[in-house]
Amino acid sequence: WLYNSQGDAKSLGGQVTDQQGNYQAIGDLPADFRDYRSIDVTRQRIGNDENIKHSGESVLRGPMPKLRNVQAQGNQPAALGQTVLQPPG
């Protein structure tokens, strides 16, 4: 979740990491992702409900890092929906 409070959270859906452990978004981040202070991982029931709400069962929450795009492999950019995001550094 992009998270400011339980009433101000936006679902990012289920997420994955690549083989090196780098976070990979399944889709593009919403344009307003910088408006959120935290990233929140919750325990949720999986479904296709577009109106899903934050469960209130956070298992991990951290401050929103400044993110940058990186190349997926070699000089090839990540495919659409496979953008790799990493904190700078």
GIUR-V100262 format. One record per helix or strand of 2 or more residues. SS is the DSSP state (H for helix, E for strand). FROM is the first residue (numbers start at 1). LEN is the number of residues. Records with the same first field share a line. If there is no record, write none. Layout:
SS: FROM-LEN + FROM-LEN
This chain:
E: 2-4 + 8-3 + 16-2 + 23-2 + 38-5 + 58-6 + 67-4 + 84-4
H: 33-3
